[in-house]
Amino acid sequence: MQRKRARNPHKVGANKSYEAAVISISTSRFMKYGSVKTPEEAEDISGRIIIDLLENAGHKLRLYTLISDEGRSITEAVKTVVNDVDVIITTGGTGLAPRDVTIEAVQRMIQKDIPGFGELFRLISYDEVGSSAMLTRASSGIMEKTAIFCLPGSPNAVKLAMEALILPELQHILLHVSEG
């Protein structure tokens, strides 16, 4: 079922550029490749998709990093860049397996939750993958004045979230976050 998306008047003329950090979270990939500076060094398709879509929208990549799916690693990676970028996008570690701890690590740092992101992501994912959409815990929130989006590791899920939700609303979200 194809849903009609309403035009948002808040985005008319929106063309501001933001700085972003992409944190790819995968214990197996980290064990194989270690700490890398580009997604190509780790065969990280999802990380590359995020970066390409951000840059094609006129935003700047400030940092890409690959880390293991451990709470402490995730917390450190987010805290390291939160005051230096406008948006942090993580990919991986949002599933139901015991090793998937991205959501738990990030939620402890979130000061303001954006529940609609996860809800909408699961809704539009349902159109593509059916009832398995409920298995993702994709989420978003605000820490300091930085938007944080936690995406699954699937390239298709990353592309869907970026194109349908994050990029169309990023300026609007950051406008509200920066209000005094």
N, C-alpha and C positions, 0 to 999 in steps of 0.2 A: 504494500500500500504506500504510494508516494504521497508525502505530506507537502502542502503548500507552505512556503516560508514567507512570513509577513515582512514587508520592507520596514526597516527601522529608521525613523527620522533622525535619530541621534548620530547616525553614521554618514549623513550627507556631507560631502566634502572632507571626510576623514582621510588623512594621508600622513599622519605623524609617524616617524620612525622610532622604534624602541630597541633597547639592547636586551639580548636574551642569553640565557645559559641553558644548555641541554645536558641533562644528566641521564646517561644510559645505565640501567641497573640490571646486571646479569652476573651471577656468581660463576656460571660455567664459562661465559665469554671472558670474564675478568681472569679466571684461572688460566685460560688458554693464551690470552694476549697481554695481560697485565695492564698497567696504566698507559693509556694512549691519548693522543691529542686530536685525532680525527676518526670519524666512524669507519673510514676505509681500512684503517689499521686493524680493526676488530671485526670486519665483515658485518658491520652494524647497519642493516638496511633501514630500520626504523629511525635511528638517529640521523641518517642521511636525509630521509624524507622530511623530518622536522626542520632540519637546517635549510634544505632547499626551499621548502614552503615559506619559512620565515624570511629568507633572503629575497625570494621572488616577490614577497609582499612589501619589500623595502626596509625590513628590520635588519639589525646587525647582530651577528653572533659574537658574543664576548668570550664564551667558554664552552667547550665540549669536553666531557669527561666520562670515562667508563669506570664504574665501581661495582663491587660485589653487593649482593642483596643481603646486607646486614644492617641492622638498625643504626649502629654507631657510624658506619661509613656513609649512610644516607644523610643522617643528621649533620655530620661534619661537612659533607659536600654542599648541602643547602646553606648552612650557616656561613660557609666561606664566601659565597657569592651573593647572598640575599641583599646586601646593601650596595652592590655594585651593578645590579641589573634591574630592569623593569619587570621581567618575566622569567620564570624558571619552568622548564618543561622537562618532566621525567618520563622515561619510558621503561616499562618492565616492573615486575614485582607487585602487580595489582590483583593477582589471582587468589585462589583459595588454598593453595598448597601452604604447608607450614613455613616454608622458606620465603614465601611472598610477604614481606614486611614493609614495603614502601609506604602503604597507607598509614600503618601504625606509626612509623617514624615521622612522617610529615605531619600527620594530624596533631601530634604533640606540640608542634611548633606553630601551627596555624592560629592566628588571632581572630580571624573572621572567615567562616565557612561560606562557600558558594555551593549550596546543595543542588541547585538547579543544573549545574554542569553535569554531574554524575547522572542525575535523573534523565536529562535530555540525551546524554550519550547512550545510555542503555536503551532509551526509546528508539533513537535512530539506528542503533546497532541491531535492534530487533528486526527492523525492516530488511537487514542484510544477512543476519546469522540466525534468526529465529530465537527460540527460548534460551539458547546458550548465552544470550546477551546478559542474562541475570548473573552470570558467573564473574563478570568484571566488577571491580570496586573502584573504577576510575573516579577521581574526585578533584576538587579544586578549592583554593582558599587564598587568603591574603596573610602575608607575614611582613611586618613593617609596612612598606609601601610597594611591595612586590607581589605580583600575582603568581601563584604556583599551580600548575596543572600536572596531575599524575595520570599518565596514560598507560594502557597495556603495552606489551612488547610487540604485538602483532603489527606488521607494516600496514595492513588494511585498516586496522582500528586507528592507528596513528594518523593516517591520511584522512580518514573520516572525521576524527575529532578536530584536526587542524583546519580542514576546509569548511566544515559545517558549523563549528562552534567557536573555536579559539580565534582564528583570524578575523571572522566577521565581528566579533565582540571585543577584541583586545583593547582597542582605543577607548571604547565606552567604559570598560572595566577600569582601566588605568586612569581615566578622567575622574571617576568617582573616588578611587583610592587616593588621588593626589589632592582632593578637596580638603581645605583646612578645617 
